Amino acid sequence: PKWGAIYGRTRRWSRVMRKVVQVIDEVLKNVLVVLMAAMVIAVSWQVISRYVLSSPSSWTEEIARFLLIWIGVLGAAYAFRTGVHLGLDILPQKLTGRSARFLKLLTAFVIVLFSLTVLVVGGGSLVSLTWELRQYSAVLGLPIAFVYSVIPAAGILICIYAIAAVTGAIATESESTADPGT
């Protein structure tokens, strides 16, 4: 194959992925801010209603729990994207060249495989099961499937982020190793 054609396709795909990721990042940041603000409001109302009004609100504890689940799971996807998630970097720091690139690709493959099987498929099965069983929360009456739907959503986000990281790394490597004469 002509390296120029491969290089061009990789660069175009990388640019598209970069734009998609930028849009997802903006939306995800805003969603996390709104969820966090809603949780602060719910917990504040719980404190005020319990200690100031002496009449504790019944819905605030449940909504705070559900919001915390969503913030934690979506926050994990965003943490993966920004690279602030927990990780061991002893081996990647010691490797260079081809072995470092191979480890980066292997890591991305394992992350996508885990996200697809556990979060998307497993989480999707959990959502489906709770929907079929018609499980609802005790106080708010929300379908539990709605609460659990964040799991496959986060799995899809992590897959997109991992694929974008790989295409970006390949495009960057292609740029640095491309022969301008071909």
N, C-alpha and C positions, 0 to 999 in steps of 0.2 A: 504493500500500500504506500501511497505517497504521504510522506510525513506532514506536508503542508496541509493536506485535506483533513487529516486526523487532528492536527493542531487547530485548524479553523473550527471544526465541529466542537472540539473540547472547549475552546474559548467561548463560543456562542452558548453552549449548554451551561457553562460556568456563569456567564453573565445573566442568563435567565434565572438560574438557581439563586444567584445573589439577590436579584430583584424580588423573587418570591420570598426569600428568607427575610429581607428587609421589611416587607409588608407584614409577614407573620410576626416578626419581632415587635413591630409597632402595635399591632392588634393585641398580642399577648401581653405586652407591658401595660397597655391600657386596661385590659381585662383584669390583670393582677392588681392594679391600683384600685379599681372599682371594688373588687372582691375584698381587698384589705380594708378599704374605707367602710364597706358594709359590715365587716366583722367588728371593726372598732365601734361603729355606731350601735350594733346589737349588744356587744359586751358592755358598753357604756350605759345603755338603757337598762340592761340587767342590773348593774350596780346601783343606778339611780332608783329604779323601781323597788329594789330589795331594801336598800339602806335609807333612802330618803323618803320614799312613799310608803314603805313597809307593806308593799303588795307586789311580791316578785312576779315578773312577767313569765308566762309559761313557754313562750315560743323562742326566746332569745338563746337559750342553751342549745337547742336543737339546730337553729340556723347557724350559730357560731361553729358548731361541730361540722356541719356540712360545708360551710365556707372554708374552714381550716383544711378539710380534705381537698377541696378544689385548689386552694392556694398552694398546699404542699405538693400535689401531683403536677399541676401546671408549672409551679415554681421549679420543680425538678427538671422538667423539660427545658425551661429557660436557663437554668443553671448549666445544663449540659451544653446548650448553645454557646453560652458565654465562657465556658471552661472553668467555672468556679465550683463544679461538683467535686465530690470527694474522689480522689484517684491516686494511685501509686505511680509515681513517675521515675522510679529508680532505674528501671530498664530503658525506657525511652531516652533518658538523659545520657546513657552510656553508649547508645547505638548511633551510628552515622551512616550516611549513604543509603545503599540498597536495603540493608537490614532495618534501618529506621523507617524507610518508606513501606517495607513489607509489614512491619509491626503496626504502623498507622492504618494500613489497609485491612489487616487482620482484625484489629481492634474495632474499626468501623463495621466490618462484616459481622462480628460477634454482637455488637450493639444493635445493629439492624435485625439480626436474627432473634435476639432476646426481645426486642421491642415488638416485633411482629408476632412471635409465638406467645409470649406471656402477656404483654399489655394489649395488643390489638385483638388477637384471637381469644386469649383467656379472658381479658376484660370484656370483650364483646359477648362471650358466652355468659359471663356473670350478669351483664346488663340484660341479655335476652332471658335468662332464667328468672331474674327478679321481676321482669316485666310479665312473663307468663304466669308466675305465681302471684301476681298482683300484690306485691309487697309495698306498703305505704308507711311513711314515718308516723310515729305515734301522735305527735302534737300538730304538726303542720299539714299532715295528710299528703305530703309530696311522694310521688312514686320513687322508690329507692333506686330504680333503674336510672332515673335522672341523676341522682347523686353519683352512682357508679359510672355513668357515661364519660366522666372525665378520664377514666383509665385508658380506654382505647383512643380517646382524643390525644392524650399525652403520648401514647405509643406512636401514633401517626406523626406527631410533631417531632419526636426524637428521630424517627426514620428520615424525615425530610431534612432535619438538621445534619444527620450523619452523612446522608448522600450529598448534601451541599458541601460539607467539609471535604469529602473525598474529591468531588469534581473541582472544587477550588484548588485543592492541593495538586491535582493532576494538571490543571490548566497552568498553575504557577510553575510547576516543574517543566511543562512543555514549553513555556515561554523562555525559561532559562536555558533549556537544552536545544531549542529549535535552531536549525541552521537557516539563517536568513536567505541563503542562496538557493534553497529548494522550493 
